[in-house]
Amino acid sequence: MAKGPLITIGGKMDLSVDGSILNDFIDIVKRRCGDESTIGILPTASQRPEKTLDRYSEVFKKMGVDSINLNPETREEANSETIIEKALEADAYFFSGGNQLRITTILGGSALTEEIRRKHIRGHPVGGTSAGAVCMTNLMIAYGESKNALMAGVIELTHGLHFLSKTVIDTHFTARGRFPRLVHVVVENPITLGIGLGEDTAAIWNFEDDRFRVVGSRNLMVVDGQNIKHTNIPEISPDTPLHAEGITVHILSNGCEYDLKNKKPIFPENNG
């Protein structure tokens, strides 16, 4: 069986029972795991995890799905048998927003993350919003303000949770003007596909078909560096403006898909 679906959300998701992303996520969970499914909520990124946990528990309950608290406060707890036993009770997993470094410092390389990854490989769905989406990749943006993002050395990267390879995700993308910093990451790492998720917008990754589809009310941008012909990145010092030739950008919206194998968008009118 191929890996389970991965749902990465750009933040500020519509949490009403009519929200398109929420409905898609719950529908995926029920189809994959049954109507009596349980979602493990990981509010680790939040500064107020208990409030975040209550919020999502209430939302999922309204949608007819039970939930379980997976909120280790330390790395020791994230490696404990107790948290692993709780994680095994869940059929799907959801990472909340907040600070992605809280996720990676507490959960990165932990037994809890490894167990969730094993279940994901066996077909169980995993979702995350805002910081919970940013952390899903192998390469993760840690810091870097957008206004200076096209200067060398201002973007700091670290390891994510490795649910996606050769990919980097940024969220709140258009609302916070984050296009420059995603471009910077891709120019420095052209093997990496950049995904910029607008608020209330998600990429739903289907690993069986090697593509993702877009759901939500805003845009998703793909920044592809595979055809970069020239850049000054190797020669310049920090705080120097970078330049590059051959960056490919696609702008997608609800109903669009992206073919990951052939690196090309599929628009609804051409998706027959």
HUNORQUI-V861481 format. One line per field, one symbol per residue. ss: DSSP state (H for helix, E for strand, - for the rest). phi: phi as a letter, one per 40 degrees, with the letter a starting at -180 (. if undefined). psi: psi as a letter, one per 20 degrees, with the letter a starting at -180 (. if undefined). A space follows every 50 residues. Layout:
ss=???
phi=???
psi=???
This chain:
ss=-----EEEE----------HHHHHHHHHHHHHH----EEEEE------HH HHHHHHHHHHHH---EEEE-----HHHH--HHHHHHHH---EEEE----H HHHHHHH---HHHHHHHHHHH----EEEE-HHHH--E-EEEEE--HHH-- E----EEEE----E--EEEE--------HHHHHHHHHH----EEEEE--- EEEEEE----EEEEEE---EEEEE-----EE---------E--EE--EEE EE----EEE----EEE-HHH--
phi=.cdccbbbbcgfcccccccccdccccccccccbhcccbbccbcdcccbcc ccccccdccccccgbcabcbbccbccccbcccccccccccbabbbccibc ccccccbdgccccccccccccchccbbabfdccdccccbbccahcccbcc bcgcbbbacccgcbbfabbbbfcccbfcddccddccccbcccccbbcccf abbbcbcccfabbbbhbbbbbbbbbcbccaacdcbccdgbccbabgcbbb bbadgcbbccccfacbcdcbbb
psi=prqrqpopqjrlqojriipgggggghggghhhirhkqppopnkhhqimhg ggghghggghghjkprrqonmpirhghijqhghghghiiqhrqpprrcoh hhghhhipjrhgghgggghghjjpqprqqdhighiirhpppgroqhhjik qqjippqapbikhpqkqppqrlghhjljghhhggghghmiipppooprqk pqpopoihilrqqppaibqpppopjhjphqqjghiqrqkppqqqpjpppp oqapiqrpohgjlqqoqhijm.
